[in-house]
Structure formats: C-alpha cells, structure tokens
Amino acid sequence: MNSKSGLSPFDSVPTMISSKLHLPFFAVRMCWDFTAILIGTIAGGVLTIGTVILAFTIGPAVSFIGRIMFHD
C-alpha cells in the first residue's frame, strides 16, 4: 500500500507543494532540503559536504524511482 505522500510530514510537504503548484517534485524537494540546511546552519549546526550532496541528490533520486515504480 502506498499513499505517495512520504513517511513523515517533512517528506509530505514537498509532495503537496509540487502537486498544488504544478512544479517538478525534484526541484521542490531540493529547495525544501536546502531550506532545512539553511535553518540548521543558522541554528548552529555544522554543514558538511555529505549534507550538501544529499540535498542535491535526494529529490532527483526519489523522482527517478517514482517514475519507475508508478510509470507516470
């Protein structure tokens, strides 16, 4: 069973934004992740290269797998 909405609210919001605004999911997810990185950095978190790599790759990877699984 799959609701196509993510496992948590953090995962669901980019899906809702993407569908409501008719924007590509990967772009919305990348902006969402970079917003979280910005907030974390401002709050005193440490930014690493791994975090940046994940922010660039999670959205496109999820979009790619979603196209394979759901044939959209």
DARA-V637991 format. One record per pair of residues at least 4 apart in sequence whose ideal C-beta (glycine too) atoms are under 7 Angstrom apart, sorted by the first residue. I is the first residue (numbers start at 1). J is the second residue. If there is no record, write none. Layout:
BEGIN
I	J
I	J
END
This chain:
BEGIN
4	15
5	12
5	15
6	11
6	12
6	15
7	11
8	12
9	13
12	16
13	17
13	32
14	18
14	25
14	28
14	29
14	32
15	19
15	25
16	20
17	21
17	28
18	23
18	24
18	25
18	28
23	27
23	28
25	29
25	59
25	63
26	30
26	59
26	60
26	63
27	31
28	32
29	33
29	58
29	59
29	62
30	34
30	55
30	56
30	59
31	35
32	36
33	37
33	55
33	58
33	59
34	38
34	55
35	39
36	40
37	41
37	47
37	51
37	55
38	42
39	43
40	45
41	45
41	47
47	51
49	53
50	54
51	55
52	56
53	57
54	58
57	61
58	62
59	63
60	64
61	65
62	66
63	67
64	68
65	69
66	70
66	72
67	72
END
